[in-house]
Each structure stands twice: as structure tokens, then as C-alpha cells.
Amino acid sequence: MIDQAIVARVRAEVASGIDPASLLAVYAEPARRALLRERVRAAARAPLAEAELDAVCAELFGFGPLQRLLDDPLVTDVLVNGPRDVFCERSGRLERADVAFRGPEEVAELAHRIAGSVGRELTLERPFVDARMRDGSRANAVIAPIGGPSLSIRKFNRLSIPLRGAAPSWVASGLHDDAASLLETCVRERASILVSGATGSGKSTLLRSLASAIPDDERLVVIEDTNELVLPHSHVVHLECVPVRDAPGIGIADLVANALRMRPDRILVGEVRTPREASALIEALSTGHEGSLTTIHAGSAAGAIDRLALLLARAGELGEAAIARHVAQGIDILVHVVRDRMGGRSVREIAAIEEGGVTTLWRLGDVAVRMPVRLRQRLA
């Protein structure tokens, strides 16, 4: 148990000088965390064991009892169902964590801190928030009256996996070597690729893997909610969304429109989720910016096209025939990734949009790989 008298003293002498909305961002930076630890040690006015020092710092500046889970490199997700119902995904397996909050009030306090860190508020009228934090981690917080308080945190993963080679690689997890060659060729020849999959299936990780095949003499403009696509490329410009409290802020669609004026060779969009984002992406592709890479939530390669078409329909700017035409002209290759029950991630399917619709080029377990007609014609 943490000595609350020490916590109160440190809060008055150290934490009071930091903007509450920036606490999590400050504590996430290694250099500033080390400085805060020393300031807390001095303000405590009593010897503190390292574990107690960590606990005090985490309660005042970080994620409280969840901090050691978030600092564990093997943990990818932290889920809080209640003060004593905390779970984590470690090495691909979901398990109960041996941490607990003092009560629901402490969970709610952390939920409000998370919301404040991205310039938002949890209120009775808006009792939930989806927050992308400065380190790229995503957090969803829920409070009464709709439920909770509960938290769902997905850590930002900078893991870079090559297409080929020994494990970890996509070939080692089931991607046929010829299929990997096909994807590399598609990227080099500026085919526009849409990566689909469920939450946590490895979409962003595969996007980074594909980007490694982009020639070094091209200029990339990467657009994301928060910068997390650390790409193995020498000429990259990153644009990030800006959330604004009680206002629309600057979103993906705004950044795509701006990227068109930045002389991009390629535009990479971290994820398409809304009608406006889908419309902006298709507009960029229709202006001749080939070779784009982006991701979308879907259950299959064909489902990814249906999902993109649905978002465009909801945007209300195009009719059904125009949507089908623009999608077919803008997207060349579909790659679907999955996560199995053991936590392993693999490429399940590669498909192409041809004149007759979506055509499968390769499925997991196949030994033969088809060349897409469009690409064959481009290479002829």
C-alpha cells in the first residue's frame, strides 16, 4: 500500500506545478520521468524503496496501478472491467493481471485523466471517450450512466516485421515467398494497397512492412491520428490530427487535402474510419497519386471494398455507380490480415480489383500465386 501522506506531500510540492492535462504525456517521456522520480524522492523526505517510488510516481503522473503493465514490453492490451477485474494481453494471450484499484473512484479518476490528456472531458452527456495519446497508445474510457468505470488501453507497438526472413517475419507466419515477392512488386510499381483486418490483427505492422519496399527516391506524406508509422524510409513527412475540445479540430480528411499541396509521391493514410476520410482518400487517389497505402477494419478482402463503399455512400457525395467506379479505379490490391487464438498474426488473403470484381490472388496455404491483370499490363 502507498503511504497517502507521502502522496499528498508530493502532490502539493511536485504535481501541482504540472498542467493536469499534460501529466500522462510528461510521464511517458523517459527523460522527464527520470527527473520526476528524483523530484518525488526529494519531496518525500523519507527513504523510499524503488517499488514504492514507482507506485507514487505512477499514481500522481501516470496510469496508477496499470503503469507496470504498460511498461511491460510483452503486454499489448490492458483492460479494466472494474477495480479488481483487470486483464492484460501478454505475448498474445489474455490473462488476469495481479493489480487492483482501491475502488471505482480511482478508476474514474484515471478515466478523467486520460480524457483530459487529449483535451476532452467525460460528462454525463458524453460518458465515454476514445483517446489517442501522444505515444500512440489508444485508450477508451467509459463512466456512468452507461457503464463502468472501465478502461481499454492498447499500447502503441513500434514493432517492425520484414516480409521475408526468419521469425518474426510474415513469411515465417505463413505468407508464401512468392506472395511476398508479389507484394513487394506491387509496392514498387505503385499499386494502391488497402490492408484490412480486425482490431489488433496487425494492419499497421503490415503497412510498415510494405512501406519498406518503397524506393528511397520517393517522397512520402504519412497521415495519422497520432504519429505511429515509423517507416524505414529516408524522405518522410508526418502529419497528425489535432483534437480540439468542443470543436471538430483537424482531422484525417483535412490533412489529406493539405497533403495534395506538398508534392507527395505517395500518400499513406494510417486508417480510414469515417465517411469523410474515405471520401478524402478516394479524392487523393483520383488525382493521380498512385501507390498509396492505407488500412481499414473489415472481415475479409472483399469485405474491405464493401466497407469502403459503405463509407463513401454515407458521405453522400457520390451515387452507387460512381462509388463502384472510383473504388475500382483507386484501389488495386487488397491484403487481409488475421490474428489467431494464440495471438499469432498472419496474412490470410491477397486479392485484386479486376474488371469482374474482387479476384483472389493468394490465400493462406496456397502454393500458387496469381499476378494481377492490372499489374501485368503495367509491367508489359
C-alpha positions as CSV (number, residue, x, y, z in Angstrom):
1,M,0.0,0.0,0.0
2,I,1.2,3.5,-0.8
3,D,1.6,5.9,2.1
4,Q,-1.0,8.5,1.3
5,A,0.7,11.2,3.5
6,I,3.7,11.0,1.1
7,V,1.4,11.1,-1.9
8,A,-0.3,14.2,-0.6
9,R,3.0,15.9,0.1
10,V,4.4,15.1,-3.3
11,R,1.2,16.2,-5.0
12,A,1.4,19.6,-3.3
13,E,5.2,20.1,-3.9
14,V,5.7,18.5,-7.3
15,A,2.5,17.6,-9.2
16,S,0.8,21.0,-8.5
17,G,3.2,22.7,-10.9
18,I,2.3,20.5,-13.9
19,D,-0.8,21.0,-16.0
20,P,-3.1,18.1,-15.2
21,A,-3.9,17.6,-18.9
22,S,-0.2,17.0,-19.6
23,L,0.6,14.6,-16.8
24,L,0.4,11.4,-18.9
25,A,2.4,13.0,-21.7
26,V,5.1,14.2,-19.3
27,Y,5.4,10.8,-17.6
28,A,5.6,9.0,-20.9
29,E,8.9,10.7,-21.8
30,P,11.8,8.8,-20.3
31,A,14.0,11.8,-19.6
32,R,11.1,13.7,-17.8
33,R,10.1,10.6,-16.0
34,A,13.6,10.2,-14.6
35,L,13.5,13.9,-13.5
36,L,10.1,13.5,-11.8
37,R,11.3,10.4,-9.9
38,E,14.2,12.4,-8.4
39,R,11.9,15.3,-7.5
40,V,9.5,12.9,-5.9
41,R,12.3,11.2,-4.0
42,A,13.4,14.6,-2.6
43,A,9.8,15.8,-1.7
44,A,9.1,12.5,0.1
45,R,11.6,13.5,2.9
46,A,12.0,9.8,3.7
47,P,13.8,6.9,2.1
48,L,11.6,5.2,-0.5
49,A,12.2,1.7,-1.9
50,E,12.2,1.7,-5.7
51,A,8.9,-0.1,-5.9
52,E,7.3,2.5,-3.6
53,L,8.8,5.3,-5.6
54,D,7.4,3.8,-8.8
55,A,4.0,3.4,-7.2
56,V,3.9,7.1,-6.0
57,C,5.0,8.4,-9.4
58,A,2.5,6.2,-11.3
59,E,-0.4,7.4,-9.1
60,L,0.4,11.1,-9.4
61,F,1.6,11.3,-13.0
62,G,0.9,8.0,-14.8
63,F,-1.6,5.3,-15.1
64,G,-1.6,4.3,-11.4
65,P,-1.6,0.5,-10.8
66,L,-1.7,-0.1,-14.5
67,Q,1.7,1.6,-15.1
68,R,3.8,-1.5,-14.6
69,L,1.6,-3.4,-17.1
70,L,2.0,-0.6,-19.6
71,D,5.8,-0.6,-19.0
72,D,6.0,-4.4,-19.7
73,P,7.2,-4.9,-23.3
74,L,5.3,-8.2,-23.6
75,V,1.9,-6.5,-22.8
76,T,-0.1,-5.2,-25.7
77,D,-3.5,-4.5,-24.2
78,V,-4.8,-3.6,-20.7
79,L,-8.5,-4.0,-19.9
80,V,-10.1,-2.7,-16.7
81,N,-13.6,-4.1,-16.1
82,G,-13.7,-3.0,-12.5
83,P,-11.4,-2.0,-9.6
84,R,-10.4,-5.6,-9.1
85,D,-11.1,-7.0,-12.5
86,V,-8.0,-6.1,-14.6
87,F,-6.8,-8.2,-17.5
88,C,-4.0,-7.8,-20.0
89,E,-2.9,-9.4,-23.2
90,R,0.7,-10.6,-22.8
91,S,2.5,-12.3,-25.6
92,G,-0.8,-12.8,-27.5
93,R,-2.6,-14.4,-24.5
94,L,-5.4,-12.8,-22.5
95,E,-4.9,-13.2,-18.7
96,R,-6.0,-11.8,-15.4
97,A,-3.5,-9.2,-14.1
98,D,-2.4,-9.2,-10.4
99,V,-3.1,-5.5,-10.0
100,A,-6.1,-3.7,-8.5
101,F,-7.5,-0.2,-7.8
102,R,-8.6,0.9,-4.4
103,G,-12.2,1.4,-5.7
104,P,-14.3,2.6,-8.6
105,E,-13.5,6.2,-7.8
106,E,-9.8,5.6,-8.6
107,V,-10.7,4.0,-11.9
108,A,-12.9,7.0,-12.7
109,E,-10.2,9.4,-11.8
110,L,-7.8,7.8,-14.2
111,A,-10.5,7.8,-16.9
112,H,-10.9,11.6,-16.5
113,R,-7.1,12.0,-16.6
114,I,-6.9,10.1,-19.9
115,A,-9.7,12.2,-21.3
116,G,-8.0,15.4,-20.1
117,S,-4.7,14.4,-21.7
118,V,-6.3,14.7,-25.2
119,G,-8.2,17.8,-24.5
120,R,-11.6,16.2,-23.8
121,E,-14.0,15.7,-20.9
122,L,-16.1,12.9,-19.6
123,T,-19.5,14.2,-18.7
124,L,-23.0,12.8,-18.0
125,E,-23.9,13.9,-21.6
126,R,-20.8,12.3,-23.1
127,P,-19.8,9.5,-20.7
128,F,-17.2,7.8,-23.0
129,V,-14.1,8.9,-24.8
130,D,-11.7,7.4,-27.3
131,A,-8.3,8.9,-26.9
132,R,-5.1,8.6,-28.9
133,M,-2.3,9.6,-26.6
134,R,1.0,11.2,-27.5
135,D,2.9,8.0,-27.5
136,G,0.5,6.5,-30.0
137,S,-1.4,4.3,-27.4
138,R,-5.1,4.2,-27.7
139,A,-7.5,4.3,-24.7
140,N,-11.2,4.0,-24.4
141,A,-12.8,5.1,-21.1
142,V,-16.4,4.6,-20.0
143,I,-18.2,6.1,-17.0
144,A,-21.7,6.1,-15.6
145,P,-24.5,6.3,-16.5
146,I,-23.8,4.0,-19.5
147,G,-21.5,1.7,-17.5
148,G,-18.1,1.4,-15.9
149,P,-16.0,3.0,-14.9
150,S,-14.0,0.8,-17.3
151,L,-10.9,1.3,-19.4
152,S,-9.5,-0.4,-22.6
153,I,-5.9,0.5,-23.4
154,R,-4.0,-0.7,-26.5
155,K,-0.3,0.1,-26.3
156,F,1.5,1.6,-29.3
157,N,3.6,-1.0,-31.0
158,R,6.7,0.1,-32.9
159,L,7.4,-3.5,-34.0
160,S,8.8,-3.7,-37.5
161,I,8.5,-7.1,-39.1
162,P,10.1,-7.9,-42.5
163,L,8.1,-9.6,-45.2
164,R,10.8,-12.3,-45.6
165,G,13.3,-14.0,-43.3
166,A,13.4,-16.0,-40.1
167,A,10.7,-15.4,-37.5
168,P,9.4,-12.9,-36.8
169,S,8.5,-12.3,-40.4
170,W,5.3,-12.5,-42.5
171,V,6.8,-15.4,-44.5
172,A,7.6,-17.3,-41.3
173,S,4.0,-16.8,-40.2
174,G,2.5,-18.4,-43.3
175,L,2.9,-15.9,-46.2
176,H,4.3,-17.8,-49.3
177,D,7.6,-16.4,-50.5
178,D,6.1,-15.8,-54.0
179,A,3.2,-13.9,-52.4
180,A,5.8,-11.7,-50.5
181,S,7.5,-11.1,-53.9
182,L,4.2,-10.1,-55.4
183,L,3.5,-7.6,-52.6
184,E,7.0,-6.1,-53.0
185,T,6.4,-5.8,-56.7
186,C,3.0,-4.2,-56.2
187,V,4.6,-1.6,-53.9
188,R,7.5,-0.8,-56.2
189,E,5.2,-0.5,-59.2
190,R,2.9,2.0,-57.4
191,A,-0.2,-0.2,-56.9
192,S,-2.5,1.3,-54.3
193,I,-2.9,-1.2,-51.5
194,L,-5.7,-1.4,-48.9
195,V,-4.9,-3.5,-45.8
196,S,-7.8,-4.9,-43.9
197,G,-8.4,-6.8,-40.7
198,A,-9.9,-6.7,-37.3
199,T,-8.7,-4.7,-34.3
200,G,-5.3,-6.0,-33.3
201,S,-4.8,-8.1,-36.4
202,G,-1.6,-6.4,-37.4
203,K,-2.8,-3.9,-40.1
204,S,-0.4,-1.2,-39.1
205,T,2.5,-3.6,-38.7
206,L,2.0,-4.9,-42.2
207,L,1.7,-1.4,-43.6
208,R,5.2,-0.7,-42.2
209,S,6.5,-3.9,-43.7
210,L,5.1,-2.9,-47.2
211,A,6.5,0.6,-46.9
212,S,10.0,-0.8,-46.7
213,A,9.7,-1.7,-50.5
214,I,9.0,1.9,-51.5
215,P,12.1,3.3,-53.4
216,D,14.2,5.7,-51.4
217,D,14.0,8.5,-54.1
218,E,10.3,9.0,-53.4
219,R,8.6,11.5,-51.0
220,L,6.1,10.1,-48.6
221,V,3.4,12.0,-46.7
222,V,2.1,10.0,-43.8
223,I,-1.3,11.0,-42.3
224,E,-2.4,9.6,-38.9
225,D,-4.4,10.4,-35.8
226,T,-1.0,10.3,-34.0
227,N,2.4,9.6,-35.5
228,E,3.0,5.8,-35.1
229,L,4.0,4.6,-38.5
230,V,7.8,4.7,-38.0
231,L,8.8,3.9,-41.6
232,P,12.2,2.6,-42.9
233,H,12.4,5.4,-45.4
234,S,14.7,8.5,-45.8
235,H,12.1,11.0,-47.1
236,V,9.0,11.0,-44.9
237,V,6.8,13.9,-43.8
238,H,4.3,13.1,-41.0
239,L,1.0,14.9,-40.5
240,E,-1.0,14.4,-37.3
241,C,-4.6,15.2,-36.4
242,V,-5.3,17.8,-33.8
243,P,-8.2,17.2,-31.5
244,V,-9.9,20.4,-30.1
245,R,-12.2,20.4,-27.2
246,D,-15.8,21.2,-28.2
247,A,-14.7,21.7,-31.8
248,P,-14.1,19.5,-34.9
249,G,-10.3,20.1,-34.8
250,I,-8.1,19.0,-37.7
251,G,-8.9,15.5,-39.0
252,I,-7.7,13.0,-41.5
253,A,-9.7,14.5,-44.3
254,D,-8.2,18.0,-43.7
255,L,-4.7,16.5,-43.8
256,V,-5.3,14.5,-47.0
257,A,-6.5,17.7,-48.7
258,N,-3.4,19.6,-47.5
259,A,-1.0,16.7,-48.4
260,L,-2.0,17.2,-52.1
261,R,-0.2,20.5,-52.0
262,M,3.0,19.1,-50.5
263,R,4.3,17.4,-53.7
264,P,3.9,13.9,-52.4
265,D,5.0,10.9,-54.5
266,R,2.8,8.7,-52.2
267,I,0.2,9.4,-49.5
268,L,-0.1,6.9,-46.7
269,V,-3.2,7.1,-44.5
270,G,-2.9,5.2,-41.2
271,E,-6.6,4.2,-41.1
272,V,-9.8,5.1,-42.9
273,R,-12.8,5.0,-40.4
274,T,-15.3,7.8,-41.3
275,P,-17.2,8.7,-44.5
276,R,-15.3,12.0,-44.7
277,E,-11.9,10.2,-44.5
278,A,-13.0,7.7,-47.2
279,S,-14.1,10.5,-49.5
280,A,-10.8,12.3,-49.0
281,L,-8.8,9.2,-49.7
282,I,-10.6,8.4,-52.9
283,E,-10.2,12.1,-54.0
284,A,-6.5,11.8,-53.5
285,L,-6.3,8.6,-55.4
286,S,-8.3,10.0,-58.3
287,T,-5.9,12.9,-58.7
288,G,-3.1,10.6,-59.9
289,H,-1.4,9.8,-56.5
290,E,-0.8,6.1,-57.2
291,G,0.9,3.8,-54.8
292,S,-0.9,4.8,-51.7
293,L,-1.1,2.5,-48.6
294,T,-3.9,2.6,-46.0
295,T,-5.8,0.3,-43.6
296,I,-9.5,-0.3,-42.9
297,H,-11.5,-2.5,-40.5
298,A,-13.1,-5.4,-42.3
299,G,-13.6,-9.2,-42.0
300,S,-12.2,-10.1,-45.5
301,A,-10.6,-8.7,-48.6
302,A,-14.0,-8.4,-50.3
303,G,-15.5,-7.0,-47.1
304,A,-12.9,-4.2,-47.2
305,I,-14.2,-3.0,-50.5
306,D,-17.8,-3.2,-49.2
307,R,-16.8,-1.3,-46.1
308,L,-15.1,1.5,-48.2
309,A,-18.1,1.7,-50.5
310,L,-20.4,2.0,-47.4
311,L,-18.4,4.8,-46.0
312,L,-18.5,6.6,-49.4
313,A,-22.2,6.1,-49.6
314,R,-22.6,7.6,-46.1
315,A,-20.6,10.6,-47.2
316,G,-23.5,11.3,-49.7
317,E,-21.3,12.8,-52.4
318,L,-21.4,10.0,-55.0
319,G,-24.1,7.7,-56.4
320,E,-23.8,3.9,-56.3
321,A,-22.3,3.7,-59.8
322,A,-19.8,6.4,-59.2
323,I,-18.7,4.9,-55.9
324,A,-18.1,1.5,-57.6
325,R,-16.1,3.2,-60.4
326,H,-14.0,5.3,-58.1
327,V,-13.2,2.4,-55.8
328,A,-12.2,0.2,-58.7
329,Q,-10.0,2.9,-60.2
330,G,-8.4,3.9,-56.9
331,I,-7.7,0.6,-55.2
332,D,-5.5,-2.1,-56.9
333,I,-4.6,-4.6,-54.2
334,L,-6.3,-5.9,-51.1
335,V,-4.4,-7.6,-48.3
336,H,-6.3,-9.2,-45.4
337,V,-4.6,-10.0,-42.1
338,V,-5.8,-12.0,-39.1
339,R,-4.9,-12.8,-35.5
340,D,-5.4,-16.4,-34.4
341,R,-6.4,-17.6,-30.9
342,M,-2.8,-17.9,-29.8
343,G,-2.1,-14.3,-30.7
344,G,-0.2,-15.0,-33.9
345,R,-0.8,-12.7,-36.8
346,S,-0.6,-13.7,-40.5
347,V,-1.7,-12.6,-44.0
348,R,-4.8,-14.6,-44.8
349,E,-5.5,-13.4,-48.3
350,I,-4.2,-11.2,-51.2
351,A,-6.8,-10.0,-53.8
352,A,-7.0,-7.6,-56.6
353,I,-9.8,-5.5,-58.1
354,E,-10.2,-6.5,-61.7
355,E,-13.0,-5.8,-64.2
356,G,-15.1,-8.7,-62.9
357,G,-14.8,-7.6,-59.3
358,V,-12.5,-8.8,-56.5
359,T,-10.2,-11.6,-57.6
360,T,-8.2,-13.7,-55.2
361,L,-4.5,-13.9,-56.0
362,W,-3.4,-16.0,-53.0
363,R,-4.9,-17.5,-49.8
364,L,-3.1,-18.8,-46.7
365,G,-2.0,-22.4,-47.5
366,D,-1.8,-21.9,-51.3
367,V,1.5,-22.6,-53.2
368,A,0.5,-20.8,-56.4
369,V,0.3,-17.0,-56.7
370,R,-1.5,-15.2,-59.5
371,M,-0.3,-11.9,-61.0
372,P,-3.0,-9.3,-61.0
373,V,-4.0,-8.3,-64.6
374,R,-3.6,-4.6,-64.0
375,L,0.0,-5.0,-62.7
376,R,0.8,-7.5,-65.5
377,Q,-0.3,-4.9,-68.1
378,R,1.7,-2.1,-66.3
379,L,4.9,-4.2,-66.4
380,A,4.4,-5.3,-70.0
